[in-house]
């Protein structure tokens, strides 16, 4: 029985570790993540009165954040970026926030933490992005991917383009796939080490 205690503790520890790591942010990308990032195109800096509008269908019940690939141009310290999430059919504002462009990390997907916004799954939502304190050469820029496919087309100040924003939704939840993957990976390592131990101890 004493010999089984380390095994039991190891199994319990592995399950707990996998459970801990499986509570994470689950991303759903509107764009095709397999396309080379060199094919993304930067939009001009939004100035007062201009906006981006991207409609999409939510895949999770809650949305905690919206991620947008961004970069910074010129003297961006005065620029403020506002993102607003709306119900497309009713126009109801579900969430929104304003963030300084100085807080955005350049050339990365920057997450705007709006939520959690509940009861989203299956709903058609629209993300709007505006910017104040910017000039055509100073402020944050965002990226799009050409070819909307079966997705809703990107609108820039009301004009439609055959493109989608490089954006993702983020939901903090328990990810079953990640849980199983971590569990199998750790157990494989344990079995491999046990097999090596048996191999060399038998000689």
N, C-alpha and C positions, 0 to 999 in steps of 0.2 A: 504493500500500500504506500509506503514511504517513497518508493521509486516512482509511483504514479503522480505524486503531488507536484513535482516540477513540470510534468507534462500538462496536468490540469491547469496549473497556474499559467503556463505558456499559452495554452489555448484561450483561456479567459483574457489574458493580456493582449493577445492578438486581436480578438474580437473587439475589445474596448478601443484599441488603437485604430482599427478600421472604422469603427463607429465615429470616433472623434474626427478622423480625417475626412469622413464622408459628409459631415456637416459643413458645407462649403457653398460658395456662390456658383450657381448653375447658369451658364451663359447660353443665350439663343441669339444667333447672328442673323441679321437680315441680309447681309452680303455673303458672297461665296468665299469662305476662308481658304479655299484651295488655290485661289488666283494669286499670282505673284503680286506682292504689295507695290511693285513698280508700276503696276497697271492702275493703281488708284490715282485719281485726279483731284487736285486741290481746288476748292471753290475760292472766289475772291473774298476778301474780308467783308463781312457784313457791316453796313453802316446804318445809321438811324433810318427807320422806315423799311428796311429790307428784312427778309425772313426766309428761313428754310422750313419746309413742311414735309414730313414723311409719315405716311399712313401705313399701318401694319396690323396684323392679327396677333394678339397675345397668346403665347403658348403655355404660360404658367398662371396659376390662380392669383399670385401676387407678383409685383414688380418692385424691387428694392432700388434699382439704379438703371440708368440709361448710359451706355458707353458710346462715345463718339471719337473717332480718330481725329486728332487735332494737331495743329502746329501753330507757331507764333511768328508774327511778322513785325519788324520794326520796333518802335517804342510802344509796347502793348500795355504798359503799366496802368493806364487810365481806362482800359477796356473792361466792360462788364458783360458777361454772357448769361442770358436768361433762357432756360429750357422749360417748356410747358407741355404737360401731357393732358390730352383732352379725349373725351369720348367723341368719336367721329360723327355719330348719328345725331347726338343731342347738342354737341358743342360744350358740354359740361367740363369744366376744368377739374381734373382729378388730382393733379399735383404740379408743383412748379418750384423753381429755385433760381437764384442769381448767384453767380460765382465770378470772382475776379479772374481775368485772363492770366494774371501772374501766378495763379495757383494751378494752372494747367501745365502738365509736363509735355514738352514738344515731341512730336513724331511718335506719339503713343496713343492708345485708346484710353481716353480719360472718362472715368465714371462720374456721373452726376447722381448723387444719392437723393432720390426723390421720395422714397417710400418708408415703409411698405405701402404700396397701393393695392387694395384688395379687390376681389371679384373681377379679375381681368381676363381669365382664360376664355378664349373664343371670341372675345370682344374686339371690335375694330377700333383701334386707337390712333391718334395722330400726335406726333411729336413736332412741336414748333420751336425753332431756335432763332433768337434775335440777339443783337449786340448794341450796346451804347458806349459812348466814350471812345469810339474807334474812328479811324480814317481809312481811306482806300489802301493805305500802305502800313497802317499800324493797328494791330489787333490779332485776334485768333482766327484761324482758317480751319475749315472742316473739309473732309474728303468724301468723294462719291465713287461708286463703281459703275461703269457703263453697262447698260443692258439690264432692264428691270426684270425680264423674264416674266414669271407669274406673280411678281410682287407689285405693289402699288408704286407708281412712278414718283420720283422726287419732284417737289415744286420749289422753285426759287422765286420768291416774291410773286407768287401766283402763276408763274409760267412752268408748265410741265416739261420734264426731260426724261428721256429713256435711260434712267439711272436710278440707283438707290444709294442712300447714305451708307457710309461704312459705320454701322451702328450695331449695338447689341443690347439686349435686355439682360439684367442680372437679378437672380432670385436666390436668396439665402435659404437653403433647405437641405434635407437629408437626401443624398444622391445614392440610390440603390446600386447603380452601375459602378460608381466609385467604391462603394463599400465592398462589393464582391471582388472588384479588381485588386484592391489593397489586400483583402483577406487571402486571395489566391496567391498573390505575389509573396506575402510574408510566409505563408505556409509552404510555398515552394522553396524558399530560402531555408526554412527550418528542416524540411525533408532532405534537401541537398546536403546541408551540414551534417545531419544525422547519418546519411549514407556515407559521407566521407569519413566520419568518426568510426562507423562500423568497419569500413574498408581498411583503415589504417590500424585500428585496434586489434583486428583479427590476424595481423601479420606478426 
